[in-house]
Amino acid sequence: MSESGLPEATPPCPLCREAVNLRPFPGQDQRRYQLCLNCKLISVLPADRTDAQEEQHRYKTHNNGPEFEGHVRFLMNAIEPALPYLKPGSRGLDYGCGHVPTLSVLLNRRGFDCLDYDLYFFPELPAGPFDFIFSTETFEHFGEPAADISRIAALLRPGGILTVMTLFWQSEEMFLKHFYFRDTTHFVFYHEDTMQWIAKTYGLELLFSDAYRVMVFRKKG
């Protein structure tokens, strides 16, 4: 064990690459978690993560699709705060659309041109740049968040809008009680401070936050 209490082979933070200021963090299951004191990301150690097959199986059990009112209402929590910043006819991407694209359908009905990408179900990434990108309930599934977030930022044109939906951890007590943090397909968990680190690192301006689950950014430049 290292002085931090983590195994000697512990990798650096998968977001900011910090290799020293890492601490073990308690979770609700037998998985091992680490907290990065630099960006405040909590991550599951790679050896304790589910494999791709189990992830895909879990996704397919979700009742997703435009015909499911609950799923539509949930996605509207991300769409509604972003709408004032989107121009009619603009071109965008749902990054992490899942096995049944829904958000793109809702946006296309409103006069936008939204395409789909998903690592498992729609793996051919459409060419950018995009005027807007949504990533709803996807950031927590990133095994290597630095790579995915860098890709998203590169796909977004200057002045473009990025909307992220993922439940932010706020305290150790919350992390130990909320069911969201028990999902074995969730590998990384973001604090509001983590999102501020992302904004600073990738040149994003925060436009909206509900301080719980949704943030809307504009790419500077």
C-alpha positions as CSV (number, residue, x, y, z in Angstrom):
1,M,0.0,0.0,0.0
2,S,1.1,3.6,-0.7
3,E,1.1,6.3,1.9
4,S,-2.3,7.5,0.7
5,G,-3.8,4.1,1.6
6,L,-4.4,3.1,-2.0
7,P,-2.7,0.1,-3.7
8,E,0.9,0.8,-5.0
9,A,-0.3,0.2,-8.6
10,T,-3.1,2.7,-8.4
11,P,-3.3,4.7,-11.7
12,P,-3.4,8.4,-11.8
13,C,-6.7,10.3,-11.8
14,P,-8.4,9.4,-15.1
15,L,-9.5,13.1,-15.6
16,C,-6.6,15.4,-14.6
17,R,-3.9,12.8,-14.4
18,E,-2.9,13.7,-10.8
19,A,-0.7,10.9,-9.5
20,V,0.0,12.0,-5.9
21,N,-2.9,13.8,-4.3
22,L,-5.3,10.7,-4.3
23,R,-7.1,9.3,-1.4
24,P,-9.3,6.2,-0.9
25,F,-13.0,7.0,-0.6
26,P,-15.7,4.9,1.0
27,G,-18.4,3.5,-1.2
28,Q,-21.6,1.4,-0.9
29,D,-20.2,-1.8,-2.3
30,Q,-17.0,-3.8,-2.5
31,R,-15.5,-1.7,-5.3
32,R,-12.5,0.4,-4.5
33,Y,-12.8,4.2,-5.0
34,Q,-10.3,7.0,-5.1
35,L,-10.8,10.7,-4.6
36,C,-8.6,13.1,-6.5
37,L,-7.9,16.1,-4.4
38,N,-6.9,18.2,-7.4
39,C,-10.1,18.0,-9.5
40,K,-12.4,16.2,-6.9
41,L,-13.3,13.4,-9.3
42,I,-14.2,10.1,-7.5
43,S,-13.3,7.1,-9.7
44,V,-13.6,3.3,-9.4
45,L,-10.3,1.6,-9.7
46,P,-10.0,0.0,-13.1
47,A,-9.7,-3.6,-11.7
48,D,-13.1,-3.2,-10.1
49,R,-15.1,-2.0,-13.1
50,T,-17.6,-4.0,-15.0
51,D,-16.8,-5.2,-18.5
52,A,-18.3,-4.0,-21.7
53,Q,-20.6,-7.0,-22.1
54,E,-22.2,-6.4,-18.7
55,E,-22.5,-2.6,-19.4
56,Q,-24.4,-3.3,-22.7
57,H,-26.7,-5.8,-21.0
58,R,-27.5,-3.2,-18.3
59,Y,-28.2,-0.5,-20.8
60,K,-30.7,-2.7,-22.7
61,T,-32.8,-3.2,-19.6
62,H,-33.6,0.6,-19.5
63,N,-37.0,1.7,-20.8
64,N,-35.7,4.3,-23.1
65,G,-37.3,5.8,-26.2
66,P,-39.6,8.6,-27.3
67,E,-42.7,6.5,-26.4
68,F,-41.7,6.4,-22.7
69,E,-43.0,9.5,-21.0
70,G,-40.8,9.1,-17.9
71,H,-37.7,9.0,-20.0
72,V,-38.8,12.0,-22.1
73,R,-39.6,14.0,-18.9
74,F,-36.1,13.1,-17.6
75,L,-34.3,14.3,-20.7
76,M,-36.3,17.5,-20.7
77,N,-34.4,18.5,-17.6
78,A,-31.4,18.8,-19.8
79,I,-33.1,20.2,-22.9
80,E,-35.1,23.0,-21.4
81,P,-32.2,25.0,-19.9
82,A,-30.2,24.6,-23.1
83,L,-33.0,25.7,-25.5
84,P,-32.5,29.5,-25.0
85,Y,-28.9,29.1,-26.2
86,L,-29.7,27.0,-29.3
87,K,-30.4,28.6,-32.7
88,P,-33.1,27.1,-34.9
89,G,-31.7,24.8,-37.6
90,S,-28.4,24.4,-35.8
91,R,-26.5,21.1,-36.0
92,G,-25.7,19.0,-33.0
93,L,-24.8,15.7,-31.5
94,D,-26.2,13.4,-28.7
95,Y,-22.9,12.0,-27.4
96,G,-23.9,8.8,-25.6
97,C,-27.4,8.3,-27.0
98,G,-27.9,4.7,-25.8
99,H,-29.6,1.9,-27.6
100,V,-32.8,3.8,-28.4
101,P,-32.0,7.5,-29.5
102,T,-34.5,9.8,-27.8
103,L,-32.9,13.2,-27.2
104,S,-32.1,13.6,-30.9
105,V,-35.8,12.8,-31.7
106,L,-37.0,15.4,-29.3
107,L,-34.6,18.1,-30.7
108,N,-35.3,17.2,-34.3
109,R,-39.0,17.8,-33.6
110,R,-38.1,21.3,-32.4
111,G,-36.3,22.2,-35.6
112,F,-32.8,21.2,-34.8
113,D,-30.5,18.8,-36.7
114,C,-29.2,16.4,-34.0
115,L,-27.2,13.3,-34.8
116,D,-26.4,10.3,-32.6
117,Y,-23.3,8.6,-31.3
118,D,-22.8,5.8,-28.7
119,L,-19.8,3.8,-28.0
120,Y,-21.7,0.5,-28.2
121,F,-24.8,1.1,-30.2
122,F,-24.0,3.9,-32.7
123,P,-20.2,3.7,-32.8
124,E,-19.6,5.7,-36.0
125,L,-18.9,9.2,-34.8
126,P,-20.4,11.8,-37.1
127,A,-18.0,14.5,-38.4
128,G,-18.0,17.8,-36.5
129,P,-17.8,20.6,-35.7
130,F,-21.2,20.9,-34.0
131,D,-23.2,23.9,-32.9
132,F,-24.3,22.0,-29.8
133,I,-23.6,18.7,-28.0
134,F,-25.7,17.0,-25.4
135,S,-24.2,14.3,-23.1
136,T,-26.9,13.0,-20.8
137,E,-26.2,10.3,-18.2
138,T,-23.0,9.4,-20.1
139,F,-20.1,11.2,-18.3
140,E,-20.3,8.7,-15.4
141,H,-19.7,5.8,-17.8
142,F,-16.4,7.2,-19.1
143,G,-13.5,4.8,-18.3
144,E,-11.1,7.5,-19.5
145,P,-13.0,10.8,-19.0
146,A,-10.0,12.9,-20.2
147,A,-10.1,11.2,-23.6
148,D,-13.9,11.5,-24.1
149,I,-14.1,15.1,-22.8
150,S,-11.2,16.2,-25.0
151,R,-13.0,14.6,-27.9
152,I,-16.2,16.4,-27.1
153,A,-14.5,19.7,-26.7
154,A,-12.8,19.3,-30.1
155,L,-16.1,18.4,-31.8
156,L,-17.7,21.6,-30.5
157,R,-17.2,24.8,-32.6
158,P,-16.3,28.0,-30.8
159,G,-19.4,29.5,-29.4
160,G,-21.1,26.1,-29.4
161,I,-23.2,24.8,-26.5
162,L,-22.4,21.8,-24.4
163,T,-25.0,20.4,-22.0
164,V,-24.0,17.7,-19.5
165,M,-26.4,15.7,-17.3
166,T,-24.8,13.6,-14.6
167,L,-25.6,13.5,-10.8
168,F,-22.9,15.5,-9.0
169,W,-21.7,14.1,-5.7
170,Q,-21.9,16.8,-2.9
171,S,-20.8,15.0,0.2
172,E,-19.5,11.7,1.6
173,E,-22.9,11.2,3.2
174,M,-24.7,11.6,-0.2
175,F,-22.2,9.3,-1.9
176,L,-22.9,6.6,0.7
177,K,-26.7,6.8,0.5
178,H,-27.8,7.7,-3.1
179,F,-28.6,4.8,-5.3
180,Y,-27.0,6.5,-8.3
181,F,-23.5,5.8,-6.8
182,R,-24.3,2.1,-6.5
183,D,-24.7,1.5,-10.3
184,T,-21.8,-0.8,-11.3
185,T,-21.8,0.7,-14.8
186,H,-20.9,4.1,-13.3
187,F,-17.1,4.5,-13.1
188,V,-16.5,8.2,-12.4
189,F,-18.4,10.8,-10.3
190,Y,-18.2,14.5,-10.6
191,H,-18.4,17.3,-8.0
192,E,-19.4,20.8,-9.0
193,D,-15.7,21.7,-8.5
194,T,-14.8,18.9,-11.0
195,M,-17.1,20.6,-13.6
196,Q,-15.4,23.9,-12.9
197,W,-12.0,22.2,-13.5
198,I,-13.3,20.9,-16.8
199,A,-14.6,24.3,-17.8
200,K,-11.3,26.0,-17.1
201,T,-9.2,23.2,-18.7
202,Y,-11.3,23.0,-21.9
203,G,-12.2,26.7,-22.4
204,L,-15.8,26.5,-21.4
205,E,-18.0,29.2,-19.9
206,L,-20.7,28.1,-17.5
207,L,-24.2,29.4,-18.6
208,F,-26.5,27.4,-16.4
209,S,-26.3,25.0,-13.4
210,D,-29.1,23.4,-11.3
211,A,-26.3,22.6,-8.8
212,Y,-27.5,19.0,-8.8
213,R,-27.4,17.3,-12.2
214,V,-27.4,19.6,-15.2
215,M,-24.9,22.2,-16.5
216,V,-24.9,24.1,-19.7
217,F,-21.6,25.5,-21.1
218,R,-20.5,27.7,-24.1
219,K,-17.2,27.0,-25.7
220,K,-15.0,30.1,-25.7
221,G,-13.3,31.5,-28.8
